[in-house]
Amino acid sequence: MPGHVGGASSPEATGDGHYLDDIDGFDPDLFGLDDRTAALLDPQERLLLHSAWQALESAGHAGARLDATGRSVGVYLAVTSRDYAVLTGGRGPQGDPAGRLSRLLDLRGPSQNVDTGPSSFLTALHHALAALRAGECAAALVGTAELRLDPARPGDGEGVAAVLLKPLAAARADGDHVHAVLLSSAVGHPGRGPHAPLRERLTQHALAAARVPAPAVALAEDARSVAASVGRAGPATGAAALTRAVLQLRHATLLPAPAAPDGGGRAQPTAWPAAPTPRRALVGVHDEGAPQATVLLEEAPRSAPQPDGRAEPAPGPRLVLLSAPTPAHLSATAARLARWLTAPAGAARGAACDLDAVAGELRAGRAAMSCRLAVVASDVPALASALAAFAAPARPTAPPGAPVPLVRTADLRAAERDPLLLGALDETRAYIDALWRGGRLEQLTRLWLAGVDVLVPDRSAPAPASAPASASASASASAPPTVPGPRPVVELPTTVPRPRPLWCDSPPRPARSEPGALG
């Protein structure tokens, strides 16, 4: 099974632990919440909402691709502490953070909360993999958050993370960017016995399930190896270990690690040993006397994406659509995208960027929100200039004499959403598909700015040059080159959140031994 690693925060050490900064910051506008409701929501859940949304957007699964699956995404959360409920006197919502996240993001797969102590995140991952294998959902969002708001509670670390999982065959067929492959997992409890035999049993079970011999695994990550980065971070420990393993698999570099009781350890980063087999790693959380979990990982497939059989895009302008919850969000997100488009290749924007791919990705991978922007551009520099001019109109963004495309916008927050009830009609979708195929950019622009969701993917074949295929397309890596397939997902910069301090009556943190900024 595959893993898509999403946004995980990396706290830095302070004098007395490893704590996240700005834990009271939250952007309620992004999720349609008012300030009062958001202030009573556990900040762990608020951080998870931000991280989960970033994971979905960066994976290109926040809009039409998600809709094409019936929004069949399971949610498996490991949130085990309830410090904030004490601070609020129980005034906020209690229990079921997975259900609240599913409701706020409109995700319609299974929804499960997991609490097995420090192993909770990896146990949630185990349950998500089982649901994917059983076909209970098309994808699964697995997340965790840990904040230590009670200084009397043991532990010295915090963290938040979310990962998006899909079956490997589906991820490759859909053109997803695969960060790593989750081969197998195992969970258990030592009962009244010692924990060491359980750890060995779980390791052997995971290896046997994936039919991988022990010598083929060169890396093991656990709570000891991530302690220097996140401390004792409860369920977030497993997420930190998973992220650390994925980064080492991707970059073929073994990071420094403390010596194990049976020897070993690395003082400096070293190159991954050359081997004819894929790079693999075991990730586990094995606290004594508590439930344990082990996951076996493999590097992402090395084969290059296959041609998708599409004709070269016809020359001509492209319609680029962007949206956000408020005008300020829209301006900030346009500015971020403009910077990304003008960054050197291989730096912030990756190895390749073309106008057709950017326009198609914004159409397929983003949700339609209330504040909207439309611009028709002929190339990437023109698009970048138009977005930058919109975000900072007083600052010149193009060389003298260079035309800057017109940016048209609409603020639909006060308008009734879809007043003509067109969005749910098959006839409307067929009409919009026909407009995209015919290149009717003015009509599409007017519909978009009037509140109609024109981001539906084209379901015809061959797909038009300016529209990526549906995420449910059946093309695979072995399909003949004449069969249209999905355009590879482009990892565009995500919507810029605009967090503001939201907290209950008491301060965000009790005073610690070393006051000051918490990293």
C-alpha positions as CSV (number, residue, x, y, z in Angstrom):
1,M,0.0,0.0,0.0
2,P,1.3,3.5,-0.7
3,G,1.9,6.5,1.4
4,H,1.7,10.1,0.5
5,V,3.4,12.1,3.2
6,G,1.6,15.3,3.9
7,G,2.3,18.4,6.0
8,A,4.2,17.5,9.2
9,S,5.5,20.2,11.4
10,S,9.0,20.0,12.9
11,P,9.4,21.6,16.3
12,E,12.8,22.9,17.4
13,A,14.2,22.3,20.8
14,T,13.7,24.9,23.5
15,G,15.5,25.0,26.8
16,D,13.0,22.6,28.4
17,G,11.6,20.6,25.5
18,H,10.4,20.5,21.9
19,Y,7.3,22.6,21.5
20,L,5.4,24.0,18.6
21,D,5.1,27.7,18.1
22,D,1.9,29.8,17.7
23,I,-0.3,27.0,18.9
24,D,-3.2,29.4,19.4
25,G,-3.2,30.4,15.7
26,F,-6.0,29.1,13.5
27,D,-7.7,30.1,10.3
28,P,-11.4,29.5,10.8
29,D,-12.4,31.1,7.5
30,L,-10.7,28.3,5.6
31,F,-13.1,25.8,7.2
32,G,-16.3,27.9,7.5
33,L,-16.1,28.3,11.3
34,D,-16.8,31.4,13.4
35,D,-14.3,32.7,15.9
36,R,-16.3,31.6,19.0
37,T,-16.7,28.0,17.7
38,A,-13.1,27.8,16.7
39,A,-11.8,29.1,20.0
40,L,-13.5,26.3,21.9
41,L,-12.2,23.6,19.5
42,D,-9.2,21.7,20.8
43,P,-6.1,23.3,19.3
44,Q,-4.8,19.8,18.5
45,E,-7.8,19.4,16.2
46,R,-7.3,22.9,14.7
47,L,-3.6,22.0,13.9
48,L,-4.8,18.7,12.4
49,L,-7.3,20.6,10.2
50,H,-4.6,22.8,8.8
51,S,-2.2,19.8,8.3
52,A,-4.9,17.6,6.7
53,W,-6.0,20.3,4.3
54,Q,-2.4,20.9,3.3
55,A,-1.9,17.2,2.7
56,L,-5.0,17.0,0.5
57,E,-4.2,20.2,-1.5
58,S,-0.5,19.3,-2.0
59,A,-1.6,15.8,-3.2
60,G,-4.1,17.4,-5.6
61,H,-7.1,15.7,-3.9
62,A,-9.0,18.7,-2.6
63,G,-11.4,19.2,-5.5
64,A,-12.6,17.5,-8.7
65,R,-10.3,14.5,-8.2
66,L,-11.8,14.0,-4.7
67,D,-15.3,14.4,-6.0
68,A,-14.7,11.8,-8.7
69,T,-14.2,9.2,-6.0
70,G,-17.5,10.1,-4.2
71,R,-15.2,11.8,-1.6
72,S,-14.5,8.3,-0.4
73,V,-11.7,9.2,2.1
74,G,-11.4,7.5,5.4
75,V,-10.2,9.5,8.4
76,Y,-8.1,7.8,11.1
77,L,-6.9,10.1,13.9
78,A,-4.6,9.6,16.9
79,V,-5.4,12.4,19.3
80,T,-4.9,11.1,22.8
81,S,-4.7,14.0,25.2
82,R,-7.5,16.3,26.5
83,D,-5.6,19.2,28.2
84,Y,-7.6,21.9,26.5
85,A,-10.9,20.5,27.7
86,V,-9.7,21.2,31.2
87,L,-8.8,24.8,30.3
88,T,-12.2,25.4,28.7
89,G,-14.1,23.8,31.5
90,G,-15.6,21.3,29.0
91,R,-17.3,24.1,27.0
92,G,-15.9,22.9,23.7
93,P,-17.0,19.8,21.7
94,Q,-15.9,16.6,23.3
95,G,-14.9,13.3,21.8
96,D,-14.8,12.1,18.1
97,P,-12.2,14.4,16.5
98,A,-12.2,12.1,13.5
99,G,-15.9,12.6,13.0
100,R,-15.5,16.4,13.2
101,L,-12.7,16.4,10.7
102,S,-14.7,14.2,8.3
103,R,-17.7,16.5,8.6
104,L,-15.7,19.8,8.2
105,L,-13.8,18.5,5.1
106,D,-16.8,16.5,3.8
107,L,-15.0,13.2,3.7
108,R,-17.3,10.2,3.4
109,G,-15.2,7.1,4.2
110,P,-14.8,5.4,7.6
111,S,-14.0,7.7,10.5
112,Q,-12.1,6.3,13.5
113,N,-10.3,7.6,16.6
114,V,-7.4,5.6,17.8
115,D,-5.9,5.7,21.3
116,T,-3.2,3.1,22.0
117,G,-0.8,5.5,23.7
118,P,2.5,6.4,22.0
119,S,1.8,3.8,19.2
120,S,-1.6,5.5,18.3
121,F,-0.4,7.0,15.0
122,L,1.1,3.8,13.7
123,T,-2.0,1.8,14.9
124,A,-4.2,4.3,13.1
125,L,-2.1,3.7,10.0
126,H,-2.6,-0.1,10.5
127,H,-6.4,0.3,10.5
128,A,-6.3,2.6,7.5
129,L,-4.4,0.1,5.5
130,A,-6.9,-2.6,6.4
131,A,-9.7,-0.4,5.2
132,L,-8.0,0.3,1.9
133,R,-7.4,-3.4,1.4
134,A,-11.0,-4.2,2.1
135,G,-12.2,-1.5,-0.4
136,E,-14.0,0.5,2.3
137,C,-12.5,3.7,1.0
138,A,-10.6,5.0,-2.0
139,A,-8.0,6.8,0.1
140,A,-7.3,7.4,3.8
141,L,-6.2,10.4,5.7
142,V,-4.2,9.4,8.8
143,G,-3.2,12.2,11.3
144,T,-2.0,12.9,14.8
145,A,-1.5,15.9,17.0
146,E,0.1,16.3,20.4
147,L,0.2,19.5,22.5
148,R,1.3,19.5,26.1
149,L,-0.8,22.2,27.7
150,D,-0.5,20.7,31.2
151,P,3.1,21.0,32.5
152,A,2.4,18.2,35.0
153,R,1.8,15.7,32.3
154,P,4.8,13.6,31.4
155,G,6.6,14.3,28.1
156,D,8.7,17.0,26.5
157,G,7.6,17.0,22.9
158,E,4.8,18.1,20.5
159,G,4.0,17.5,16.9
160,V,1.3,17.4,14.2
161,A,1.2,15.4,11.0
162,A,-1.1,14.1,8.3
163,V,-0.5,11.6,5.5
164,L,-2.7,10.6,2.6
165,L,-2.8,6.9,1.6
166,K,-4.0,5.3,-1.6
167,P,-3.6,1.8,-3.1
168,L,-0.4,1.8,-5.1
169,A,-2.0,0.8,-8.3
170,A,-4.6,3.5,-8.1
171,A,-2.0,6.1,-7.1
172,R,0.2,5.3,-10.1
173,A,-2.8,5.1,-12.5
174,D,-4.0,8.5,-11.2
175,G,-0.6,10.1,-11.8
176,D,-0.1,10.8,-8.1
177,H,3.3,11.7,-6.7
178,V,4.2,8.6,-4.5
179,H,6.5,9.4,-1.6
180,A,6.9,5.9,-0.3
181,V,5.1,2.5,-0.3
182,L,3.7,1.0,2.9
183,L,4.1,-2.8,2.5
184,S,2.7,-4.2,5.7
185,S,2.0,-3.5,9.3
186,A,1.5,-5.3,12.6
187,V,0.1,-4.4,16.0
188,G,-0.1,-6.1,19.4
189,H,0.1,-5.9,23.2
190,P,2.7,-7.7,25.4
191,G,0.0,-8.7,28.0
192,R,1.8,-9.5,31.2
193,G,5.0,-10.6,29.4
194,P,8.1,-8.6,28.4
195,H,7.9,-6.2,25.5
196,A,11.0,-7.4,23.6
197,P,9.5,-10.7,22.3
198,L,6.4,-8.8,21.1
199,R,8.6,-6.3,19.2
200,E,10.4,-9.2,17.5
201,R,7.1,-11.0,16.7
202,L,5.6,-7.9,15.1
203,T,8.8,-7.4,13.0
204,Q,8.6,-11.0,11.8
205,H,4.9,-10.7,11.1
206,A,5.4,-7.5,9.0
207,L,8.3,-9.0,7.1
208,A,6.4,-12.3,6.4
209,A,3.2,-10.4,5.3
210,A,5.3,-8.5,2.7
211,R,7.5,-11.5,1.8
212,V,10.6,-9.5,2.6
213,P,13.7,-11.2,4.1
214,A,15.2,-9.4,7.1
215,P,18.5,-8.7,5.4
216,A,16.7,-6.7,2.8
217,V,15.8,-4.0,5.4
218,A,18.6,-1.6,6.1
219,L,16.9,0.9,8.3
220,A,14.9,0.9,11.6
221,E,13.3,4.0,13.0
222,D,11.7,4.2,16.4
223,A,11.2,6.6,19.4
224,R,14.9,6.6,20.2
225,S,16.0,7.8,16.8
226,V,13.5,10.8,16.8
227,A,13.9,11.8,20.4
228,A,16.5,14.5,19.5
229,S,14.0,16.1,17.1
230,V,10.6,15.8,18.8
231,G,11.3,14.5,22.3
232,R,8.7,12.3,24.0
233,A,5.8,13.5,21.8
234,G,3.1,10.8,22.5
235,P,1.3,9.7,19.4
236,A,3.3,12.2,17.2
237,T,6.4,10.1,17.9
238,G,5.3,7.5,15.3
239,A,4.6,10.2,12.7
240,A,8.0,11.7,13.3
241,A,9.6,8.3,12.9
242,L,7.6,7.6,9.7
243,T,8.6,11.0,8.2
244,R,12.2,10.5,9.0
245,A,12.2,7.1,7.3
246,V,10.4,8.4,4.2
247,L,13.0,11.2,3.8
248,Q,15.9,8.7,4.1
249,L,14.3,6.3,1.6
250,R,13.7,9.2,-0.9
251,H,17.2,10.7,-0.6
252,A,19.1,7.4,-0.3
253,T,20.9,8.8,2.8
254,L,21.0,7.3,6.3
255,L,20.7,10.0,9.0
256,P,22.7,10.0,12.3
257,A,21.1,7.7,14.8
258,P,21.8,6.8,18.4
259,A,23.5,3.5,19.2
260,A,21.1,0.7,19.9
261,P,21.5,-1.6,23.0
262,D,23.1,-4.3,20.7
263,G,25.4,-1.8,19.0
264,G,25.3,0.2,15.8
265,G,24.4,3.8,15.5
266,R,25.7,6.5,13.1
267,A,27.4,9.8,14.0
268,Q,27.2,11.3,10.5
269,P,24.9,11.0,7.5
270,T,26.0,8.2,5.2
271,A,25.0,7.0,1.8
272,W,22.5,4.2,1.7
273,P,24.3,0.9,0.9
274,A,24.0,-0.1,-2.7
275,A,21.7,-3.1,-3.2
276,P,19.8,-4.7,-6.1
277,T,16.6,-4.5,-4.1
278,P,14.5,-1.4,-3.3
279,R,15.4,0.5,-0.2
280,R,13.3,-0.6,2.8
281,A,12.8,0.5,6.4
282,L,11.0,-0.6,9.5
283,V,9.2,2.0,11.6
284,G,8.0,1.1,15.1
285,V,6.8,2.4,18.5
286,H,7.5,-0.2,21.2
287,D,6.9,1.3,24.7
288,E,7.2,-1.3,27.5
289,G,3.8,-2.5,28.9
290,A,1.8,-0.7,26.2
291,P,0.4,-1.5,22.7
292,Q,3.0,-1.6,20.0
293,A,3.0,-1.1,16.3
294,T,5.4,-1.8,13.4
295,V,5.2,-0.7,9.8
296,L,7.3,-1.9,6.8
297,L,8.1,0.8,4.2
298,E,9.7,0.7,0.8
299,E,11.0,3.5,-1.4
300,A,8.7,4.8,-4.1
301,P,8.7,3.0,-7.5
302,R,11.8,4.1,-9.5
303,S,10.2,3.7,-12.9
304,A,9.5,6.9,-14.8
305,P,5.9,7.8,-15.6
306,Q,4.7,6.4,-18.9
307,P,3.4,8.6,-21.7
308,D,-0.3,9.2,-21.3
309,G,-1.1,9.1,-25.0
310,R,-2.4,12.6,-25.2
311,A,-1.8,14.8,-28.2
312,E,0.5,17.8,-27.6
313,P,-1.6,20.7,-26.3
314,A,-2.8,23.0,-29.1
315,P,-1.1,26.4,-29.0
316,G,-3.2,29.3,-27.5
317,P,-4.2,30.8,-24.2
318,R,-5.3,28.9,-21.2
319,L,-7.9,29.8,-18.6
320,V,-6.4,29.7,-15.1
321,L,-8.9,29.5,-12.1
322,L,-8.1,30.2,-8.5
323,S,-10.3,30.5,-5.4
324,A,-10.0,31.1,-1.7
325,P,-12.4,31.7,1.3
326,T,-11.8,35.5,1.5
327,P,-10.2,38.3,-0.7
328,A,-7.2,38.4,1.6
329,H,-6.6,34.6,1.2
330,L,-7.0,34.9,-2.6
331,S,-4.4,37.7,-2.8
332,A,-1.9,35.9,-0.6
333,T,-2.4,32.6,-2.5
334,A,-2.0,34.4,-5.9
335,A,1.2,35.9,-4.6
336,R,2.5,32.6,-3.5
337,L,1.7,31.0,-6.8
338,A,3.4,33.8,-8.7
339,R,6.6,33.4,-6.7
340,W,6.5,29.6,-7.3
341,L,6.0,30.1,-11.0
342,T,9.1,32.4,-11.2
343,A,11.4,30.3,-9.0
344,P,14.4,28.6,-10.7
345,A,13.6,25.1,-12.0
346,G,14.8,22.5,-9.6
347,A,14.3,24.9,-6.6
348,A,10.9,25.8,-5.2
349,R,8.9,24.8,-8.2
350,G,10.4,21.5,-9.1
351,A,11.9,20.3,-12.4
352,A,9.2,21.3,-14.8
353,C,6.4,23.8,-15.1
354,D,4.2,24.5,-18.1
355,L,1.0,26.6,-18.3
356,D,-1.2,23.7,-19.4
357,A,-0.1,21.6,-16.4
358,V,-0.7,24.5,-13.9
359,A,-4.1,25.3,-15.3
360,G,-5.1,21.7,-15.4
361,E,-3.9,21.0,-11.8
362,L,-5.8,24.0,-10.4
363,R,-8.9,22.8,-12.1
364,A,-8.6,19.1,-11.0
365,G,-7.0,19.4,-7.6
366,R,-8.5,22.4,-5.8
367,A,-11.9,23.0,-4.2
368,A,-14.1,25.8,-5.5
369,M,-14.4,28.5,-2.8
370,S,-16.3,31.8,-2.5
371,C,-13.7,34.3,-3.6
372,R,-12.7,33.6,-7.2
373,L,-10.1,34.7,-9.7
374,A,-9.9,34.0,-13.5
375,V,-7.2,35.0,-15.9
376,V,-6.5,34.0,-19.5
377,A,-2.7,33.7,-20.1
378,S,-0.6,32.7,-23.0
379,D,2.4,31.5,-21.1
380,V,3.8,31.0,-17.6
381,P,5.6,34.4,-17.4
382,A,2.4,36.2,-18.3
383,L,0.4,34.2,-15.7
384,A,3.0,35.0,-13.0
385,S,2.9,38.7,-13.9
386,A,-0.9,38.8,-13.8
387,L,-1.0,37.1,-10.4
388,A,1.7,39.3,-8.9
389,A,0.0,42.4,-10.2
390,F,-3.3,41.3,-8.7
391,A,-1.6,40.6,-5.3
392,A,0.4,43.8,-5.3
393,P,-1.2,46.2,-7.8
394,A,1.1,49.2,-6.9
395,R,4.3,47.3,-7.7
396,P,5.5,46.8,-11.3
397,T,5.6,43.0,-12.1
398,A,6.3,42.9,-15.8
399,P,9.0,44.5,-18.0
400,P,8.0,47.9,-19.6
401,G,5.8,47.3,-22.6
402,A,5.0,43.7,-21.7
403,P,1.2,43.1,-21.6
404,V,-0.2,41.8,-18.3
405,P,-3.3,39.6,-18.7
406,L,-6.5,40.9,-17.1
407,V,-7.4,39.3,-13.8
408,R,-11.1,39.1,-13.1
409,T,-12.5,38.4,-9.7
410,A,-15.7,37.8,-7.8
411,D,-16.6,37.8,-4.1
412,L,-19.5,35.4,-3.7
413,R,-19.6,35.2,0.1
414,A,-22.9,37.1,0.4
415,A,-24.5,35.4,-2.6
416,E,-26.6,32.3,-2.5
417,R,-24.5,29.4,-3.5
418,D,-25.7,28.0,-6.8
419,P,-29.1,29.8,-6.8
420,L,-30.2,28.1,-10.0
421,L,-29.4,24.6,-8.7
422,L,-27.2,23.9,-11.7
423,G,-24.2,22.2,-10.0
424,A,-25.8,18.8,-9.3
425,L,-27.3,18.3,-12.8
426,D,-25.7,15.9,-15.2
427,E,-26.8,18.2,-18.0
428,T,-24.8,21.1,-16.5
429,R,-21.7,19.0,-16.2
430,A,-22.1,17.8,-19.8
431,Y,-22.5,21.4,-20.9
432,I,-19.3,22.5,-19.0
433,D,-17.4,19.6,-20.4
434,A,-18.4,20.7,-23.9
435,L,-17.3,24.3,-23.1
436,W,-13.9,23.1,-22.1
437,R,-13.6,20.9,-25.2
438,G,-14.6,23.8,-27.3
439,G,-12.2,26.2,-25.7
440,R,-15.1,28.6,-24.7
441,L,-13.0,30.5,-22.2
442,E,-15.2,33.6,-21.9
443,Q,-18.3,31.5,-21.1
444,L,-16.4,29.4,-18.6
445,T,-15.0,32.5,-16.9
446,R,-18.4,34.1,-16.5
447,L,-19.9,30.9,-15.1
448,W,-17.0,30.6,-12.7
449,L,-17.4,34.2,-11.5
450,A,-21.2,33.7,-11.2
451,G,-20.7,30.9,-8.7
452,V,-20.9,27.8,-10.9
453,D,-18.3,25.1,-10.2
454,V,-16.6,24.6,-13.6
455,L,-13.8,22.6,-12.1
456,V,-15.4,19.2,-13.0
457,P,-12.9,17.0,-14.9
458,D,-13.6,16.0,-18.5
459,R,-14.8,12.4,-18.7
460,S,-14.4,12.1,-22.5
461,A,-11.6,10.5,-24.4
462,P,-9.3,11.8,-25.6
463,A,-9.1,14.3,-22.8
464,P,-8.7,18.0,-23.9
465,A,-5.3,19.5,-23.6
466,S,-6.3,21.9,-21.0
467,A,-8.1,19.4,-18.7
468,P,-6.6,16.5,-16.8
469,A,-8.5,13.2,-16.8
470,S,-10.6,12.1,-13.9
471,A,-8.9,10.5,-11.0
472,S,-11.1,7.4,-11.6
473,A,-9.5,6.9,-15.0
474,S,-8.6,3.2,-15.6
475,A,-5.3,3.8,-17.5
476,S,-2.3,2.2,-16.0
477,A,1.5,2.3,-16.5
478,S,1.3,-0.6,-18.9
479,A,-1.5,0.8,-21.1
480,P,-0.7,1.3,-24.8
481,P,0.6,4.8,-25.5
482,T,-2.4,5.5,-27.7
483,V,-4.8,5.3,-24.7
484,P,-5.3,8.6,-22.9
485,G,-4.2,8.5,-19.2
486,P,-4.1,10.9,-16.3
487,R,-1.8,13.8,-16.4
488,P,0.8,13.5,-13.5
489,V,-0.3,15.5,-10.5
490,V,1.6,18.8,-10.2
491,E,2.4,19.7,-6.6
492,L,1.4,23.3,-6.6
493,P,1.8,25.6,-3.6
494,T,-1.2,25.3,-1.2
495,T,-3.7,27.9,-0.2
496,V,-2.1,30.4,2.2
497,P,-3.8,30.2,5.6
498,R,-4.3,33.3,7.6
499,P,-4.3,32.2,11.2
500,R,-5.2,34.5,14.0
501,P,-5.0,33.9,17.8
502,L,-8.0,32.0,19.1
503,W,-8.0,30.7,22.6
504,C,-10.2,30.2,25.7
505,D,-10.0,32.6,28.6
506,S,-6.7,31.3,30.0
507,P,-3.2,31.9,28.4
508,P,-2.1,29.6,25.6
509,R,0.5,27.9,27.8
510,P,1.3,27.8,31.5
511,A,4.6,29.5,32.3
512,R,7.6,27.2,31.8
513,S,11.0,27.3,33.3
514,E,12.5,29.3,30.4
515,P,9.9,31.8,29.0
516,G,10.2,33.1,25.5
517,A,9.5,32.0,22.0
518,L,8.7,28.3,21.8
519,G,10.0,26.6,18.6
